[in-house]
Amino acid sequence: MGIVIDHEARKRIIIAKSIQLFAEQGYDGVTYQKIADSCAIARTTLYKYFRNKREIFNTAIWEVSYLLVGRFNEALSSKTSALSRLERVLTAVVQLLFEQRVILTVILDYVLASQRAGHNLSRNIHSHTIGLRRIIHSLITEGIRRGELRKLNAGLATDLVYAQLEAAILRLTVSQNADYDQIISMLRQTIETFKAPAAHSSKNGRCEAS
């Protein structure tokens, strides 16, 4: 009887080991052969799962995106105020950023290397971030309409929140000294400034854990 191989489990192992290699040696420093050696499989076997290291890299990014979408759906499905759902979404994002800090480092290295090589990745980055921007904008717009938030510019408010998330990513990937509670407090304070006067008297402004 032949050995039964769990191909999905093997793909996950390939992705995990590849990301670790990317983090240690940089995207450009990792070859397809190094990935095969790290996974203890032949190069020809690796080709059965991924055509090249770019496909491995893209798959890893999309898997993180799917994780985030799942957490969004959980936060958005609650029958609570727009303000509460916004807080839950932002908390979910920050939690995932800390869980996936290794791949964040790899992504930053890849983006910087691509920029040095003269490649414009703005479209790819936009495709991975547009969903989060839309959710934040939608919840802020709903909060304004319901009177939970002040009459402010929803687009600018979205940009401010997103800029703080980008700052958190830089802390995680560059300085390595990001503090979870500090980032949550920063987002909490921003949301506090968005609130309508009535909301201040009925809610203490704490970000809810997802």
Residue pairs with C-beta under 8 A, 6 or more apart in sequence:
7 49
10 39
10 41
10 49
11 49
11 59
13 39
14 35
14 39
14 46
14 49
14 50
14 56
15 56
15 59
15 60
15 63
17 35
17 38
17 39
18 30
18 35
18 38
18 53
18 56
18 57
18 60
19 60
19 102
19 103
19 106
20 38
20 102
21 30
21 34
21 35
21 38
22 30
22 57
22 106
22 109
22 110
23 102
23 103
23 105
23 106
23 109
25 34
26 109
26 113
27 53
27 57
27 106
27 109
27 110
27 113
28 113
30 53
31 53
32 43
32 46
32 52
32 53
33 43
35 46
35 53
35 56
36 42
36 43
36 45
36 46
39 46
50 56
50 59
57 106
57 110
60 103
60 106
61 103
61 107
61 128
64 96
64 100
64 103
65 128
65 131
67 96
67 100
68 92
68 93
68 96
68 132
69 131
71 92
71 93
71 95
71 96
71 210
72 89
72 92
72 131
72 132
72 135
74 92
74 210
75 85
75 88
75 89
75 91
75 92
75 210
76 85
76 89
76 135
78 84
78 85
78 88
80 88
81 143
81 146
81 148
82 139
82 140
82 142
82 143
82 146
82 148
82 149
83 139
83 143
83 148
83 149
83 191
83 195
83 199
83 203
84 208
85 139
86 136
86 139
86 140
86 143
86 191
87 188
87 191
87 206
87 207
87 208
88 207
88 208
88 210
89 135
89 136
89 139
90 136
90 161
90 165
90 187
90 191
90 207
91 184
91 207
91 208
91 209
91 210
92 210
93 132
93 165
94 165
94 168
94 180
94 183
94 184
94 187
95 180
95 210
97 104
97 165
97 168
97 169
97 172
98 172
98 178
98 180
101 172
101 173
104 169
104 172
104 173
105 172
105 173
108 169
108 173
108 174
111 121
111 125
114 121
115 121
129 162
132 162
132 165
133 158
133 162
136 158
136 161
136 162
137 154
137 155
137 158
140 149
140 154
140 157
140 158
140 161
140 194
141 154
143 149
143 194
144 150
144 151
144 152
144 154
147 196
147 198
148 195
148 196
148 199
149 157
149 194
149 195
149 196
149 199
150 194
150 195
150 196
152 194
157 194
160 190
161 187
161 190
161 191
164 183
164 186
164 187
164 190
165 187
168 178
168 183
171 177
171 178
171 183
172 178
184 207
187 207
188 205
188 206
188 207
189 205
191 205
191 207
192 200
192 205
195 203
195 205
